[in-house]
Amino acid sequence: MIVVVLVIVDVLLVALALARTAPTSNGTTGPVPTFSSKPMPTPSTSAKPSGSATADPAGMVTPGRRLLSAVDSLEAWRASGGMCGGTNGVLEHTVDGGATWTAVGLGAETGAVLALRAGTENVSVIVASGDDCEPRASTSTDDGTTWQPGASGAAGAGIGPDGLLLSSGTVDSPCVDPIEAFQGERTTAVVCSQAVQWRTGTTAWVEVPVKGVRSLAVNGSSYTLARSGADVCGGVQIVSMPASDVTAATTVTPIGCADDADAEDPIVLTRAGAAVWLWAGDDVLVSGDGGVTW
């Protein structure tokens, strides 16, 4: 009797074990996941030179660079830089305070517009073209209908592929990636990232820290500057700075605020007497009181 009971128990245990190891159905089998061992891409970096540097790689000019030169409160010229061997620069003219702009041809010279200066008698540009991005100055006395070779310095200072374009020739920039350059009769100023570099003649450059500086125009014995990121101005702040006897401790003086100006896009400033022009983003604004109100 005891043997029979043990046999029955063994049979039950074997049956139970087989039931636990039998396969079960849990719905449709999903796809087998796949995994990639491909490494994440490493961000590429471009080393920039230190010390004196050229404005752009050889044969190129920053396509986003803008130029603006005012004649008075109604007339001004502007240009979008372009690139040598790529997109040609565009020159435009307004006589109604920037309400409308007319495209102006550059004659036989096509390429990047590196410098622009307008007056009551003429307008001058420096255009760089060809594979070597060779800069050439041109002047028009009939609002761009015809162009003649321009005199050295007629178009003011510019930024070319090999450095600053001054009336005396091409010189090294005092900073990497200069934003804008101005040359007067005795002084030169360069807008750099967070600073204005200034010098008289060929003396050493003086660096004046200016937070958010974006553009510079001359007003007799002082400069008018446009800057972004100022705590007291949500748009583009207008400040002034002495144009002579500049030191590293020179400070700027607030003038006004263009609240409606887009400070995130390229900004360029110019002035003719009390008329200050500001090209920011898609808008051109004009102040008739030196930048106090817009």
KAURSUL-V786773 format. One record per pair of residues at least 12 apart in sequence whose C-alpha atoms are under 7 Angstrom apart, sorted by the first residue. I is the first residue (numbers start at 0). J is the second residue. D is the distance in whole Angstrom. If there is no record, write none. Layout:
BEGIN
i:I j:J d:D
i:I j:J d:D
END
This chain:
BEGIN
i:50 j:174 d:7
i:51 j:171 d:6
i:51 j:172 d:6
i:51 j:173 d:5
i:51 j:174 d:6
i:52 j:171 d:6
i:52 j:172 d:6
i:52 j:174 d:6
i:52 j:175 d:5
i:53 j:160 d:6
i:53 j:161 d:5
i:53 j:162 d:4
i:53 j:171 d:6
i:53 j:172 d:6
i:53 j:175 d:7
i:54 j:158 d:6
i:54 j:159 d:6
i:54 j:160 d:6
i:54 j:161 d:6
i:54 j:162 d:5
i:54 j:172 d:7
i:54 j:175 d:7
i:54 j:176 d:5
i:54 j:177 d:6
i:55 j:159 d:7
i:55 j:160 d:5
i:55 j:176 d:7
i:56 j:160 d:6
i:57 j:160 d:5
i:57 j:161 d:7
i:58 j:83 d:6
i:58 j:130 d:6
i:58 j:131 d:6
i:58 j:132 d:5
i:58 j:160 d:6
i:59 j:82 d:5
i:59 j:83 d:5
i:59 j:160 d:6
i:60 j:81 d:7
i:60 j:82 d:5
i:60 j:83 d:7
i:60 j:111 d:7
i:60 j:159 d:7
i:60 j:160 d:6
i:61 j:80 d:7
i:61 j:81 d:7
i:61 j:82 d:7
i:62 j:80 d:6
i:62 j:81 d:5
i:62 j:82 d:6
i:63 j:79 d:7
i:63 j:80 d:7
i:64 j:79 d:6
i:64 j:80 d:5
i:65 j:78 d:6
i:65 j:79 d:5
i:65 j:80 d:6
i:65 j:267 d:7
i:66 j:78 d:5
i:66 j:79 d:6
i:66 j:115 d:6
i:66 j:267 d:7
i:67 j:267 d:7
i:67 j:268 d:7
i:67 j:269 d:6
i:68 j:115 d:7
i:68 j:116 d:6
i:68 j:117 d:6
i:68 j:269 d:6
i:69 j:117 d:7
i:69 j:269 d:6
i:69 j:270 d:6
i:69 j:271 d:6
i:70 j:117 d:6
i:70 j:118 d:5
i:70 j:119 d:6
i:70 j:271 d:6
i:71 j:271 d:5
i:71 j:274 d:6
i:72 j:96 d:6
i:72 j:274 d:5
i:72 j:287 d:7
i:73 j:94 d:5
i:73 j:95 d:5
i:73 j:96 d:4
i:74 j:93 d:5
i:74 j:94 d:4
i:74 j:95 d:6
i:74 j:96 d:6
i:75 j:92 d:6
i:75 j:93 d:6
i:75 j:94 d:7
i:76 j:91 d:6
i:76 j:92 d:5
i:76 j:93 d:6
i:76 j:117 d:7
i:77 j:90 d:6
i:77 j:91 d:5
i:77 j:92 d:7
i:78 j:90 d:4
i:78 j:91 d:6
i:78 j:112 d:7
i:80 j:111 d:5
i:80 j:112 d:5
i:80 j:113 d:6
i:81 j:110 d:7
i:81 j:111 d:5
i:81 j:112 d:7
i:82 j:110 d:6
i:82 j:111 d:5
i:83 j:110 d:5
i:83 j:111 d:5
i:83 j:127 d:6
i:83 j:128 d:5
i:83 j:129 d:6
i:83 j:130 d:7
i:83 j:132 d:6
i:84 j:110 d:7
i:84 j:128 d:7
i:84 j:129 d:6
i:84 j:130 d:6
i:87 j:109 d:6
i:87 j:110 d:4
i:87 j:111 d:6
i:88 j:110 d:6
i:88 j:111 d:5
i:88 j:112 d:5
i:90 j:102 d:6
i:90 j:103 d:5
i:91 j:103 d:5
i:97 j:283 d:6
i:103 j:143 d:6
i:104 j:143 d:7
i:105 j:143 d:7
i:106 j:145 d:7
i:106 j:146 d:6
i:108 j:126 d:7
i:109 j:126 d:7
i:109 j:128 d:6
i:110 j:126 d:6
i:110 j:127 d:6
i:110 j:128 d:5
i:111 j:126 d:5
i:111 j:127 d:5
i:111 j:128 d:6
i:112 j:124 d:7
i:112 j:125 d:6
i:112 j:126 d:5
i:112 j:127 d:7
i:113 j:125 d:5
i:113 j:126 d:6
i:113 j:127 d:7
i:113 j:157 d:5
i:113 j:158 d:6
i:113 j:159 d:6
i:114 j:154 d:6
i:114 j:155 d:6
i:114 j:156 d:6
i:114 j:157 d:5
i:115 j:154 d:5
i:115 j:155 d:7
i:116 j:154 d:5
i:116 j:155 d:6
i:120 j:140 d:6
i:121 j:138 d:7
i:121 j:139 d:6
i:121 j:140 d:4
i:122 j:138 d:6
i:122 j:139 d:5
i:122 j:140 d:7
i:123 j:137 d:6
i:123 j:138 d:4
i:123 j:139 d:6
i:123 j:149 d:7
i:123 j:153 d:6
i:123 j:154 d:5
i:124 j:136 d:6
i:124 j:137 d:5
i:124 j:138 d:7
i:124 j:154 d:5
i:125 j:137 d:6
i:125 j:154 d:6
i:136 j:148 d:6
i:136 j:149 d:5
i:136 j:150 d:7
i:137 j:149 d:4
i:151 j:166 d:5
i:152 j:165 d:6
i:152 j:166 d:4
i:155 j:181 d:7
i:155 j:182 d:6
i:156 j:180 d:6
i:156 j:181 d:5
i:156 j:182 d:5
i:157 j:180 d:6
i:158 j:180 d:7
i:173 j:196 d:7
i:173 j:204 d:7
i:174 j:191 d:6
i:177 j:189 d:7
i:177 j:190 d:6
i:177 j:191 d:5
i:178 j:190 d:5
i:178 j:191 d:6
i:179 j:214 d:7
i:185 j:199 d:6
i:185 j:200 d:6
i:186 j:198 d:6
i:186 j:199 d:4
i:186 j:200 d:6
i:187 j:199 d:6
i:190 j:213 d:7
i:190 j:214 d:6
i:193 j:208 d:6
i:193 j:209 d:5
i:193 j:210 d:5
i:193 j:211 d:5
i:193 j:212 d:6
i:194 j:206 d:6
i:194 j:207 d:5
i:194 j:208 d:4
i:194 j:209 d:5
i:194 j:210 d:7
i:194 j:212 d:7
i:195 j:207 d:5
i:195 j:208 d:6
i:195 j:209 d:7
i:205 j:246 d:6
i:205 j:247 d:6
i:206 j:247 d:6
i:207 j:246 d:7
i:207 j:247 d:5
i:207 j:248 d:7
i:207 j:249 d:6
i:211 j:226 d:5
i:211 j:227 d:5
i:211 j:228 d:6
i:212 j:224 d:7
i:212 j:225 d:6
i:212 j:226 d:4
i:212 j:227 d:7
i:213 j:225 d:6
i:213 j:226 d:5
i:213 j:266 d:6
i:214 j:266 d:7
i:214 j:267 d:5
i:214 j:268 d:6
i:215 j:268 d:6
i:216 j:268 d:6
i:216 j:269 d:5
i:216 j:270 d:6
i:220 j:241 d:6
i:220 j:242 d:5
i:220 j:243 d:7
i:221 j:239 d:7
i:221 j:240 d:6
i:221 j:241 d:4
i:221 j:242 d:4
i:222 j:239 d:6
i:222 j:240 d:5
i:222 j:241 d:6
i:222 j:242 d:6
i:223 j:237 d:7
i:223 j:238 d:6
i:223 j:239 d:5
i:223 j:240 d:7
i:224 j:237 d:6
i:224 j:238 d:5
i:224 j:239 d:6
i:225 j:237 d:5
i:225 j:238 d:7
i:225 j:268 d:7
i:227 j:262 d:6
i:232 j:256 d:6
i:232 j:258 d:7
i:233 j:258 d:6
i:234 j:256 d:7
i:234 j:257 d:6
i:234 j:258 d:4
i:234 j:259 d:6
i:234 j:260 d:5
i:234 j:261 d:6
i:234 j:262 d:6
i:235 j:256 d:6
i:235 j:257 d:5
i:235 j:258 d:6
i:235 j:260 d:6
i:235 j:262 d:6
i:236 j:255 d:6
i:236 j:256 d:4
i:236 j:257 d:6
i:237 j:253 d:6
i:237 j:254 d:5
i:237 j:255 d:5
i:237 j:256 d:6
i:237 j:290 d:6
i:238 j:251 d:6
i:238 j:252 d:5
i:238 j:253 d:4
i:238 j:254 d:5
i:239 j:251 d:5
i:239 j:252 d:5
i:239 j:253 d:7
i:239 j:254 d:7
i:240 j:252 d:7
i:254 j:290 d:6
i:254 j:291 d:5
i:255 j:290 d:6
i:255 j:291 d:4
i:255 j:292 d:6
i:256 j:291 d:7
i:257 j:293 d:6
i:260 j:279 d:6
i:261 j:279 d:6
i:261 j:280 d:6
i:262 j:279 d:7
i:264 j:279 d:6
i:264 j:280 d:5
i:265 j:279 d:6
i:265 j:280 d:6
i:266 j:278 d:6
i:266 j:279 d:5
i:266 j:280 d:7
i:267 j:279 d:7
i:273 j:287 d:6
i:273 j:288 d:5
i:273 j:289 d:5
i:274 j:286 d:6
i:274 j:287 d:5
i:274 j:288 d:6
i:274 j:289 d:6
i:275 j:287 d:7
i:275 j:289 d:6
i:275 j:290 d:6
END
